[in-house]
């Protein structure tokens, strides 16, 4: 049975979260906000939201800041325990087009074993340094997967089949901070899941808050790519053997 929900990892985006929740509400989908140890006024904002929208919105609060991956994991566990089959993760910064939520969910319903992920269509607000960095990551992900199936591994709007995602988390460590989105998508692909890509508009608000630290998080991404490259080298012989025998030419590299 296809039963989707929303999971919003949240860390000190108190200026954006109210408008995001207002845009999500008309879709009629249950939602978990996971407050990743924001504290202070930022936590008070989402507590008030959860009280006001208690009919469809739940709040999980992590005691300390543990990273986006930890927040998404907590939200997915809670959703799965409540009987939901899929979770649409959307970032709390308000960059993503919530009008595309029905489109992503419809594709997930049609292909319930796939990960459905957005592919950003940027306007002129995107910082050029972020755009070029993403292009480098895209090329490296194609190398890690020996495939072009993952068009964009960094989009913060995607639908996870919960049973597959939680099984991956139980089986192996997944990155928890800015490297989370790429790491989990590559590993789910390696485990055999299809990745379905959907163009979606992304805007960088002029007054938006970014928690991306250029030196620290770029170093974190570099370490991730080294780990994923090593994982690809270990898996590649089995994958190439299956391909020579006429098997699937991508995915299922575990």
C-alpha positions in Angstrom: 0.0 0.0 0.0 1.3 3.4 -0.9 1.0 5.8 2.0 3.2 8.8 1.8 4.2 11.5 4.3 6.5 14.5 4.5 9.7 14.8 6.5 11.3 18.2 7.0 14.8 18.3 8.6 15.0 21.6 10.4 17.9 23.6 11.9 17.5 27.3 12.6 15.4 28.2 9.6 12.8 30.0 11.7 12.3 32.7 9.1 11.4 30.3 6.3 9.6 27.4 8.0 6.2 29.1 8.5 5.9 29.9 4.8 7.1 26.4 3.8 4.5 24.7 6.1 1.8 27.0 4.7 2.7 25.9 1.2 2.8 22.2 2.1 -0.5 22.1 4.0 -2.8 22.2 0.9 -1.3 18.9 -0.3 -3.1 17.1 2.5 -0.1 14.9 3.5 0.9 14.2 7.1 4.2 15.8 8.0 7.0 15.4 10.5 9.3 18.4 11.3 12.5 17.1 12.9 14.2 19.9 14.8 17.9 19.0 14.8 18.8 20.6 18.1 18.1 24.2 17.1 17.4 25.5 20.6 16.2 28.9 21.6 13.8 30.9 19.5 14.3 28.6 16.5 12.9 25.7 18.4 10.1 27.8 19.9 8.9 28.7 16.3 8.5 25.0 15.3 6.9 24.1 18.6 4.2 26.8 18.0 3.7 25.6 14.5 3.2 22.0 15.6 0.7 23.0 18.2 -1.2 25.1 15.7 -1.2 22.5 13.0 -1.5 19.4 15.2 -4.1 17.7 12.9 -1.4 16.9 10.3 1.9 18.1 11.6 4.1 16.4 14.2 7.4 17.6 15.7 10.4 15.5 16.7 13.1 17.3 18.6 16.7 16.0 18.7 18.5 17.0 21.9 21.7 18.1 20.1 22.5 19.1 16.5 23.5 15.8 14.8 23.2 16.7 11.1 20.6 16.6 8.4 21.1 12.8 7.9 20.3 12.1 11.5 17.2 14.3 11.3 15.9 12.6 8.2 16.6 9.2 9.7 14.7 10.1 12.8 11.8 11.3 10.8 11.7 8.3 8.6 11.8 5.9 11.6 8.9 7.7 13.1 6.9 7.8 9.9 7.5 4.1 9.2 6.5 3.2 12.8 3.2 5.1 12.2 2.5 3.0 9.1 3.7 5.2 6.3 5.4 3.6 3.3 7.2 6.6 1.7 8.6 9.9 2.9 9.1 13.0 0.8 12.0 14.8 2.3 12.0 18.5 1.7 14.5 21.0 3.1 13.3 23.7 5.5 15.0 26.6 3.8 12.2 27.3 1.4 14.2 26.9 -1.8 12.2 24.1 -3.4 9.0 24.4 -5.4 6.3 22.8 -3.2 4.0 22.8 -6.2 5.9 19.8 -7.4 5.0 17.6 -4.4 2.1 15.9 -6.2 4.3 15.2 -9.2 7.0 13.5 -7.1 4.4 11.5 -5.1 2.6 10.3 -8.2 5.9 9.0 -9.6 6.6 7.3 -6.3 3.2 5.7 -6.3 3.8 4.4 -9.9 7.3 3.1 -9.0 7.2 2.4 -5.3 10.6 0.6 -5.2 12.4 3.6 -6.7 13.8 6.8 -5.2 12.2 9.8 -6.8 14.4 12.8 -6.6 14.3 16.4 -7.9 16.7 17.8 -10.4 17.1 21.6 -9.7 16.1 24.1 -12.4 18.0 27.2 -11.1 17.2 30.8 -11.7 19.8 33.6 -11.5 19.8 33.5 -7.7 22.0 30.4 -7.5 25.6 31.2 -6.2 28.0 30.3 -9.0 30.4 28.6 -6.6 27.7 26.3 -5.4 26.6 25.6 -9.0 30.2 24.6 -10.1 30.7 22.5 -7.0 27.5 20.6 -7.7 28.7 19.9 -11.3 31.9 18.3 -9.9 29.8 16.1 -7.6 27.6 15.0 -10.4 30.6 13.9 -12.5 32.0 12.0 -9.5 28.7 10.3 -8.7 28.6 9.0 -12.3 32.0 7.5 -11.7 30.9 6.0 -8.3 27.9 4.3 -10.0 29.3 3.7 -13.5 26.1 5.1 -14.7 24.3 8.4 -15.6 21.1 7.4 -13.8 21.6 9.7 -10.9 21.3 13.1 -12.6 21.6 15.1 -9.4 22.6 13.6 -6.1 22.3 16.8 -3.9 18.7 17.9 -4.3 16.9 18.3 -1.0 13.6 17.3 -2.3 13.1 13.5 -2.9 10.9 10.5 -2.0 12.3 7.6 -0.1 10.7 4.1 0.0 11.0 3.8 3.8 11.5 0.0 4.1 14.5 0.2 1.7 16.0 3.4 3.2 15.7 2.1 6.8 17.2 -1.3 5.8 20.2 0.6 4.4 20.6 2.7 7.6 20.5 -0.6 9.7 23.0 -2.3 7.4 25.8 0.3 7.1 26.7 3.8 8.2 25.4 6.7 6.1 26.8 10.3 6.3 24.9 12.6 8.6 25.7 16.1 7.6 26.1 18.0 4.3 27.3 14.9 2.6 24.1 13.0 3.5 22.1 13.5 0.3 24.8 12.2 -2.0 25.8 9.3 0.2 22.4 7.8 0.8 21.4 8.2 -2.9 24.5 6.4 -4.2 24.2 3.6 -1.6 20.5 3.1 -2.4 21.4 2.9 -6.0 24.2 0.4 -5.2 21.6 -1.7 -3.3 19.5 -2.0 -6.5 17.0 0.8 -6.3 16.1 2.8 -9.4 16.5 6.5 -9.3 13.8 8.5 -11.0 14.6 12.2 -11.7 12.1 15.0 -11.9 13.0 18.6 -12.9 12.0 21.1 -10.1 12.5 24.8 -9.7 14.9 25.9 -7.0 15.4 29.5 -5.8 18.0 30.9 -3.4 16.2 33.6 -1.3 18.2 36.8 -0.9 17.6 36.7 2.8 18.0 32.9 3.2 20.1 31.2 5.8 22.7 28.7 4.6 24.5 26.4 7.0 27.0 25.3 4.4 30.5 26.0 5.5 32.7 26.2 2.4 35.9 24.8 3.8 34.6 22.3 6.3 31.8 20.9 4.2 33.9 20.8 1.0 36.4 18.8 2.9 33.6 16.5 4.1 32.4 16.1 0.5 36.0 15.2 -0.6 36.2 12.5 2.0 32.8 11.2 1.0 33.9 10.9 -2.6 37.0 9.0 -1.6 34.9 6.5 0.4 32.4 6.1 -2.5 35.2 5.6 -5.0 36.6 2.8 -2.9 33.2 1.3 -2.6 32.8 1.4 -6.4 36.1 -0.3 -6.9 35.1 -3.1 -4.6 31.7 -3.6 -6.3 32.8 -3.0 -10.0 34.1 -6.5 -10.8 30.8 -8.2 -9.7 28.8 -5.5 -11.5 30.8 -5.8 -14.7 30.5 -9.6 -14.6 26.8 -9.4 -14.4 26.8 -6.9 -17.3 28.8 -9.3 -19.5 26.3 -12.0 -18.7 23.5 -9.8 -19.9 22.2 -8.7 -16.5 21.1 -5.2 -15.5 23.7 -2.6 -16.6 23.3 -0.4 -13.6 22.4 -0.6 -9.9 22.4 -3.7 -7.7 26.1 -3.2 -7.0 26.0 -4.5 -3.4 
